[in-house]
Amino acid sequence: MRNLFCLLAFIFSTDRADAQVKRSARNQERVSGGLSGGDATRGGNSGLSVSAPARDPAGNTVTKIVFMGPKKGWGFVKAGCPYYSPQGKNLGLLPGGTLFKYTDVKASSRNPMLVSALRRGEAWEGPYLLDCTEAAAYEGDPDTVDPEIVKNLGAYFAAEGKIAERRAALDEAAFAANPAFKAARETQQAFQDSVAKAAEMAAQARTLTGARKAKADEALRALKYEQVRLKAKADAAAAAYKAWKTAHPADPATFEKDAGLRALEQERAALRAKVANLIPPDTP
C-alpha cells in the first residue's frame, strides 16, 4: 500500500512544470473547548481554530504550499500520511485518524513540515515531521478540548483513511494490469532510496575533516551523478505507466458496486455530521 501511494504521488508530480507559490486556505470557524458533538460558536479568540491547507486543482504548475496556521497546535492525519525523522528519513505511513501535537513548522524542499509528537496508546512519541498538506491542524492543545470533539474528529479521519485504503485496494488489480506498473514502482523507489541515502551521507560528511571528509564528499558526488540516471529511468517508467493508464481508463462502477466501500462512506457521512464545521473544506 505504501508503494502504491508513493507511486501515485510521484506520477502526479511529473505532470507539473513551473513553480508557483500559493497560500493555504484557512477556515476561520471557531468552537469552544467546552462544546460537545458538532455544536459550534462563531467568532471570538477562545477555543480552537481550524487551519487546513488548500489542495490546488491539477494544472501545469508545481504548487508550493505556504502553511498559514499557528506555529503550534494539534490535529489529525487525514489518510496515508508519510512521516519522517527529524533528519528527514521516511519512516512509513500513518493511518488516518492518528492524533498529533506540533510545536513548530519547518521549511523543507517540499511542503512545510509540522514538528510533531504522535499519540501512541496513552503516550506521546516524537519528535517526527509531518507534511502539512496531509493533516488537519487546529489551534490549542487537545487535552484542553472537550474529549467528545477529539473522539469524533479522530473517528471521522480514521474512516477517511479506511476509505482511501479500500479505494487503493480496489485499484490494485487495475494497476497490476498495467505492464509498466512494476517498472514505475521499482524505479521510483530506487530514486527515493538514493535521495534518502544522499541525505544521510551529506549529514555524515559534515562531521568529518581532512582526508576522510574529502573521500566522503567524493562518494556523495558519485551518488549525485547516479541519481541523474535513476531519475531519468523513473521519469521514463512513469510516462509509460501514465500512457497505458490513459488508454485504459478505470471503470467507475468498480467503486460504486463495492459494498465495503459504500459501508465505509456511510460511516464517514454519519461521523461528519457530528463535526462538520471542523472539517477542512478540501475533505470529503
N, C-alpha and C positions, 0 to 999 in steps of 0.2 A: 504494500500500500504506500509506503514511504517513497519508493522509487516512482510510483505512478504519479503522486502529487508533484514530485520534483521534476519529472519529465514534462508534465503539462505546463508547469511554470516556465521551464526553460524554453519550450517550443513557442509559448505565447510571447516571450520576450524577444524572440527573433523577428517578430513582425514589426518591431518599433525601431525608429532610427534616430530622430533628432531629440536632443534633451530639452525638456520643458519643465519648469518648476511651477507646481500648483499647490495651493494650501488645502489642508484638510478641512472638511466641513465640521461645524461644531453644533451639537444640539444643545440649546440653552435651557431645556426643560430641567427644573429642579424639584427635588422631593425632600421632605423632612425625614430625618433618620428615624423618627418615631412612627411613621406610617407603615401599614402592612399591605400586602397584596399589591394591587395596581393603582391604589389611590395616590394622588399627587397634588402638589400646590405649585403655583406659578410664581416666579419672581423671588426676591429676597436673596440673602447671601448665605443662608444656612443650608444644611443638607448636602446632597451630592449632585454634581452637575455632570451630565453625560457628555463625553467627549469622544467622538469617533471619526477617524479619517475617512474621507470620501474615496470610493473606488471610481476612478475615471473611466469613461467608456473607451473601448478599444479604438485606436487610431494609429497614425503614423508617427507617434512620438514615444519617447521614453519618459514616463511620468515619475517625477521626484516628489515624494510626499514631504510636506513640512508639518510636523506634529504641533498642533495648536493647543493641545490640552495642558493641564497643570503639570508642573515639574515632578510632582509626586502624587500618588493616589493608589487605586486598586482597580481590578477588573477581572474579566473572564476571557479565556482563549475562545475563539469562535469555532474553528474546525481545522484539524490537521495542521496546527501551527508548529513550525520548526523552532527549536530553542537552542541557544548557544552558550558556551562557557564565556567568562569574561575575556578570554583570549581570542574568541571568535570561532571556536571549534563547534561544528554542528553536532548536537547531542541527540538528535532524533526528532520525533514529532510528539506534540502534546495533544491529548484528546480535547474535543470541545467541552466547555464547562469547567476547565481547570481554573481554579481561583488563584490570583496572584496579587501581590502588593509591589509597587515600584517606587523607587526613591530618587530616580534621576532619569534623564533622557539623553542618550549618547548619539552623536552623529556616526554614520557608517557609510560605506561605499554604496549601500543600497538605500533602505529607508531608515529613519531614526529608530533606535533600539531602546526599549524600556529596561532599565536595570532593575530586575525583579527577584522577589522571593516567591517560590511556589508553595501552595498548600498541599502537603502530603499527609493525609490522615489528620492527625491532630497537631502536626508540627509544620513549621515553615522551613523550606530549604532554599539555599541560594548562596551567592547571587548568580542569576542567569540573565541572558539577554533575550528579549522577545521583540520581534518585528511589530512596530506599532500598527501596521495595517491588518494584522491577524488577530487583533484583540479589541475588545470593547472596554474603554477606560473610563473611570469615574473618579471624581474628587473625593478626598477624605480617607477614611480608614474603614474597612469592612466590619471591624469589631465594634464600631460606634453606630452602625446602621441596623435597623430592625432585622433580626435574623430571618424573618419570613421573606423579606425582599431579597436578601442574599440567596436564600434557598431557591426561590422561584427563578431568579436570574440564572443561577447555576444549572437548574434543571432545563431551562429553555436552551441555553447554549450547549448543554450536553446532547439534547435532542437534535440540535442543528448539526453537531458533529457526527452523530449516528447517521443522519440523512446523507451527509457528504460521503461517508464511508460506504453506505449502501449504494449510492449512485455510482461511486467509483468501482464497486464490485460488479455492478451490472454492466459497466463499460468495459470491464476487463476482457471479456470474450471478444468484443469488437477490436480492442487494442491489440490483443494477441493475434487476431486475424491479419493485422497489418504486417506485411512482410518486412517493413523497416522498423517495426516496434523494438525488437530486441537490440538491433544495432544502435538505434537512437538512445535507448535506455543505457546501454553499456558505455557508449562513447561520452554521453553526458555525465555519467557517474565518474568515469576516468578523469574528465576535465575537472569536476568538482573536487575529487580527491587530490589532484595536483595543486589546486588553489589552496586547500587546507594545508597540504604539506609545505608549500612555499611560505605560508604564514608562520608555520612552526619553525622552519629553517631561518627565516628572517629574524624572528624573535631570539633564537639561539645565537645567531651571528652577532647580534647587538651586545651579547655578554662576553664576546671573545676579543682578543687583542693579538697583534703581531701576525706571525705566520699562520696561526690557527684561524684567525679571522679572514685572512686573505684566501685560505683554502675554502672556508665556508662560503665566502662571497662568490668564489668561482663556481662552486656547486650550485648555488642559488641561481646564478646567471644561466647555467646549463639547463636547469629546470624551467626557467622562464622561456627559453627557446623551445623546449619541448612542449610547453603549454600552447604555443602558437600552433603547433601541429595538431595537438589534441583538440583545440578549439575549432580548427578547420574541419576535422573529422566529425565533431559533434554537430557543427552547423550543417554539414552536408547530409548527415543522417537525419537531422530534424527536418530539413527541407524535403527529403524523400518521404518521411513519415507524414508530413502535412499534405503533400501532393496526393498520396494514396487516400488519406482521410477525406480530402475534398472531393475526390472522385467516388468515394463510397460513404456517403453520409449515414449517420446512425439513424435507426428507426425510433422516432419519439415514442411510439407505442410501447417500447421496451419498459419505459418508466411508468407509463400510465397503467399498465396491466400488472405491475408488481404489487402484490398485496402487502408485503412487508414495508415497502416504501410508503404506500398510502397510509398505513397504520402509524408510521413514524411522523408523517406530515400532519395527521390529525392530532397526534400528541403534541407536536410543536405548536399548532394553532391554539390548542387549549391552554398551553403554558404561556403563550404570547399574550393572551387576553388578560392575564394577571399583571403583566409588567410592560404592556405595550408602549407606554410613554417613556420607558427607559431603554428601549431597543434602538440601536443606531439605525438611521434611515436607510442605509445600504444593506440591511439584513432582511432576509425573507420574513 
